[in-house]
Amino acid sequence: MSIIIRREQSGDAQAIHDVTVAAFLDAPHTDHTEQFIVKALRESGALSISLVAEYGGKIVGHVALSPVTISDGADSWYGLGPISVLPDSQNYGIGTKLMNAAIQELTEIKAKGCVLLGDSGYYHRFGFEPRAELVLPDVPPEYFQALLIQGELPRGIVAYHDAFSAKC
């Protein structure tokens, strides 16, 4: 399977929407707003990095990165998510390729770090781990993870962009 990872281009929005809806359709622990979050991030100019996975000319995966704020004033931190892969394209390493490309992009823009919500069993292999210094309110700490790319780990409460409240 020859997968191409590339930046989102104009004209990709509908395919990204469709991939996101399909990827989260049967997922546990979701309120099925992920596609609205991506749209709201894009429309607000907060979709800092948007990568797609393409196979045979078709978009089969997507990952979004947007800035987060940390109560201690730390800058250059990003939130990863949502990350989506079409159900029939899962278990072929597409998510891994998207994650590695996202981390590479963050490194290239000199980001200091990245946070995400997810299963530590999966994301640990990319260097993410729960950090007591960083808190996302109302989320079990084992699911909120951080990757330090450079500098020192900040301490504080993390807030995602307002687009993460999008419901439509």
Contacts in CASP RR format, 6 or more apart in sequence:
PFRMAT RR
TARGET T0000
AUTHOR 0000-0000-0000
METHOD contacts of the structure
MODEL  1
MSIIIRREQSGDAQAIHDVTVAAFLDAPHTDHTEQFIVKALRESGALSIS
LVAEYGGKIVGHVALSPVTISDGADSWYGLGPISVLPDSQNYGIGTKLMN
AAIQELTEIKAKGCVLLGDSGYYHRFGFEPRAELVLPDVPPEYFQALLIQ
GELPRGIVAYHDAFSAKC
1 55 0 8 1.000
1 92 0 8 1.000
2 55 0 8 1.000
2 56 0 8 1.000
3 53 0 8 1.000
3 54 0 8 1.000
3 55 0 8 1.000
3 60 0 8 1.000
3 92 0 8 1.000
3 93 0 8 1.000
3 94 0 8 1.000
3 97 0 8 1.000
4 53 0 8 1.000
4 54 0 8 1.000
4 55 0 8 1.000
5 51 0 8 1.000
5 52 0 8 1.000
5 53 0 8 1.000
5 54 0 8 1.000
5 97 0 8 1.000
5 98 0 8 1.000
5 101 0 8 1.000
6 51 0 8 1.000
6 52 0 8 1.000
6 54 0 8 1.000
7 49 0 8 1.000
7 50 0 8 1.000
7 51 0 8 1.000
7 52 0 8 1.000
8 16 0 8 1.000
8 47 0 8 1.000
8 50 0 8 1.000
8 51 0 8 1.000
8 52 0 8 1.000
8 62 0 8 1.000
12 52 0 8 1.000
12 59 0 8 1.000
13 39 0 8 1.000
13 42 0 8 1.000
15 52 0 8 1.000
15 58 0 8 1.000
15 59 0 8 1.000
16 38 0 8 1.000
16 50 0 8 1.000
16 52 0 8 1.000
16 59 0 8 1.000
16 62 0 8 1.000
16 84 0 8 1.000
17 35 0 8 1.000
17 38 0 8 1.000
17 39 0 8 1.000
19 59 0 8 1.000
19 60 0 8 1.000
19 61 0 8 1.000
19 62 0 8 1.000
19 84 0 8 1.000
19 85 0 8 1.000
19 86 0 8 1.000
20 34 0 8 1.000
20 35 0 8 1.000
20 38 0 8 1.000
20 62 0 8 1.000
20 82 0 8 1.000
20 84 0 8 1.000
21 32 0 8 1.000
21 34 0 8 1.000
21 35 0 8 1.000
22 84 0 8 1.000
22 86 0 8 1.000
22 87 0 8 1.000
23 34 0 8 1.000
23 61 0 8 1.000
23 82 0 8 1.000
23 84 0 8 1.000
23 85 0 8 1.000
23 86 0 8 1.000
23 87 0 8 1.000
24 30 0 8 1.000
24 32 0 8 1.000
24 34 0 8 1.000
24 35 0 8 1.000
24 82 0 8 1.000
24 84 0 8 1.000
25 32 0 8 1.000
25 87 0 8 1.000
26 87 0 8 1.000
33 166 0 8 1.000
33 167 0 8 1.000
34 82 0 8 1.000
34 84 0 8 1.000
36 166 0 8 1.000
36 167 0 8 1.000
36 168 0 8 1.000
37 64 0 8 1.000
37 82 0 8 1.000
37 163 0 8 1.000
37 164 0 8 1.000
37 166 0 8 1.000
38 47 0 8 1.000
38 50 0 8 1.000
38 62 0 8 1.000
38 64 0 8 1.000
38 82 0 8 1.000
39 166 0 8 1.000
40 162 0 8 1.000
40 163 0 8 1.000
40 164 0 8 1.000
40 166 0 8 1.000
41 47 0 8 1.000
41 64 0 8 1.000
41 66 0 8 1.000
41 161 0 8 1.000
41 163 0 8 1.000
42 50 0 8 1.000
43 163 0 8 1.000
44 161 0 8 1.000
44 162 0 8 1.000
44 163 0 8 1.000
46 66 0 8 1.000
46 67 0 8 1.000
46 161 0 8 1.000
46 163 0 8 1.000
47 64 0 8 1.000
47 65 0 8 1.000
47 66 0 8 1.000
48 65 0 8 1.000
48 66 0 8 1.000
48 67 0 8 1.000
48 78 0 8 1.000
48 109 0 8 1.000
49 63 0 8 1.000
49 64 0 8 1.000
49 65 0 8 1.000
49 78 0 8 1.000
49 102 0 8 1.000
49 105 0 8 1.000
49 106 0 8 1.000
49 109 0 8 1.000
50 62 0 8 1.000
50 63 0 8 1.000
50 64 0 8 1.000
50 65 0 8 1.000
51 62 0 8 1.000
51 63 0 8 1.000
51 98 0 8 1.000
51 101 0 8 1.000
51 102 0 8 1.000
51 105 0 8 1.000
52 59 0 8 1.000
52 61 0 8 1.000
52 62 0 8 1.000
53 59 0 8 1.000
53 60 0 8 1.000
53 61 0 8 1.000
53 62 0 8 1.000
53 85 0 8 1.000
53 89 0 8 1.000
53 94 0 8 1.000
53 95 0 8 1.000
53 97 0 8 1.000
53 98 0 8 1.000
54 60 0 8 1.000
55 89 0 8 1.000
55 94 0 8 1.000
60 85 0 8 1.000
60 86 0 8 1.000
60 89 0 8 1.000
60 94 0 8 1.000
61 84 0 8 1.000
61 85 0 8 1.000
61 86 0 8 1.000
61 89 0 8 1.000
61 94 0 8 1.000
61 95 0 8 1.000
61 98 0 8 1.000
62 82 0 8 1.000
62 83 0 8 1.000
62 84 0 8 1.000
62 98 0 8 1.000
63 80 0 8 1.000
63 81 0 8 1.000
63 82 0 8 1.000
63 83 0 8 1.000
63 84 0 8 1.000
63 95 0 8 1.000
63 98 0 8 1.000
63 99 0 8 1.000
63 101 0 8 1.000
63 102 0 8 1.000
64 80 0 8 1.000
64 81 0 8 1.000
64 82 0 8 1.000
64 83 0 8 1.000
65 78 0 8 1.000
65 79 0 8 1.000
65 80 0 8 1.000
65 81 0 8 1.000
65 102 0 8 1.000
65 105 0 8 1.000
65 106 0 8 1.000
65 114 0 8 1.000
66 78 0 8 1.000
66 79 0 8 1.000
66 81 0 8 1.000
66 160 0 8 1.000
66 161 0 8 1.000
66 163 0 8 1.000
67 77 0 8 1.000
67 78 0 8 1.000
67 79 0 8 1.000
67 161 0 8 1.000
68 77 0 8 1.000
68 78 0 8 1.000
68 79 0 8 1.000
68 115 0 8 1.000
68 158 0 8 1.000
68 159 0 8 1.000
68 160 0 8 1.000
68 161 0 8 1.000
69 77 0 8 1.000
69 158 0 8 1.000
69 159 0 8 1.000
70 77 0 8 1.000
70 134 0 8 1.000
70 154 0 8 1.000
70 156 0 8 1.000
70 157 0 8 1.000
70 158 0 8 1.000
70 159 0 8 1.000
71 156 0 8 1.000
71 157 0 8 1.000
71 158 0 8 1.000
71 159 0 8 1.000
72 154 0 8 1.000
72 155 0 8 1.000
72 156 0 8 1.000
73 154 0 8 1.000
74 112 0 8 1.000
74 154 0 8 1.000
75 112 0 8 1.000
76 110 0 8 1.000
76 111 0 8 1.000
76 112 0 8 1.000
76 113 0 8 1.000
77 111 0 8 1.000
77 112 0 8 1.000
77 113 0 8 1.000
77 114 0 8 1.000
77 115 0 8 1.000
77 154 0 8 1.000
77 158 0 8 1.000
78 106 0 8 1.000
78 111 0 8 1.000
78 113 0 8 1.000
78 114 0 8 1.000
78 115 0 8 1.000
79 114 0 8 1.000
79 115 0 8 1.000
79 116 0 8 1.000
79 160 0 8 1.000
80 99 0 8 1.000
80 102 0 8 1.000
80 114 0 8 1.000
80 115 0 8 1.000
80 116 0 8 1.000
81 116 0 8 1.000
81 117 0 8 1.000
83 95 0 8 1.000
83 98 0 8 1.000
83 99 0 8 1.000
83 102 0 8 1.000
85 94 0 8 1.000
85 95 0 8 1.000
85 98 0 8 1.000
99 123 0 8 1.000
99 126 0 8 1.000
100 126 0 8 1.000
102 114 0 8 1.000
103 114 0 8 1.000
103 126 0 8 1.000
103 147 0 8 1.000
103 149 0 8 1.000
106 113 0 8 1.000
106 114 0 8 1.000
106 149 0 8 1.000
107 149 0 8 1.000
110 150 0 8 1.000
111 149 0 8 1.000
111 150 0 8 1.000
112 148 0 8 1.000
112 149 0 8 1.000
112 150 0 8 1.000
112 151 0 8 1.000
112 154 0 8 1.000
113 146 0 8 1.000
113 147 0 8 1.000
113 148 0 8 1.000
113 149 0 8 1.000
113 150 0 8 1.000
114 128 0 8 1.000
114 146 0 8 1.000
114 147 0 8 1.000
114 149 0 8 1.000
115 134 0 8 1.000
115 136 0 8 1.000
115 144 0 8 1.000
115 145 0 8 1.000
115 146 0 8 1.000
115 147 0 8 1.000
115 158 0 8 1.000
116 123 0 8 1.000
116 128 0 8 1.000
116 144 0 8 1.000
116 145 0 8 1.000
117 136 0 8 1.000
117 139 0 8 1.000
117 143 0 8 1.000
117 144 0 8 1.000
117 145 0 8 1.000
118 143 0 8 1.000
118 144 0 8 1.000
118 145 0 8 1.000
119 143 0 8 1.000
120 128 0 8 1.000
120 129 0 8 1.000
120 130 0 8 1.000
120 142 0 8 1.000
120 143 0 8 1.000
120 145 0 8 1.000
123 145 0 8 1.000
124 145 0 8 1.000
126 147 0 8 1.000
127 147 0 8 1.000
128 145 0 8 1.000
128 146 0 8 1.000
128 147 0 8 1.000
129 145 0 8 1.000
129 146 0 8 1.000
129 147 0 8 1.000
130 141 0 8 1.000
130 142 0 8 1.000
130 143 0 8 1.000
130 144 0 8 1.000
130 145 0 8 1.000
130 146 0 8 1.000
131 145 0 8 1.000
131 146 0 8 1.000
131 153 0 8 1.000
132 141 0 8 1.000
133 153 0 8 1.000
133 154 0 8 1.000
133 155 0 8 1.000
133 156 0 8 1.000
134 144 0 8 1.000
134 146 0 8 1.000
134 153 0 8 1.000
134 154 0 8 1.000
134 155 0 8 1.000
134 156 0 8 1.000
134 158 0 8 1.000
135 141 0 8 1.000
135 144 0 8 1.000
135 156 0 8 1.000
135 157 0 8 1.000
135 158 0 8 1.000
136 144 0 8 1.000
136 157 0 8 1.000
136 158 0 8 1.000
137 157 0 8 1.000
144 158 0 8 1.000
146 153 0 8 1.000
END
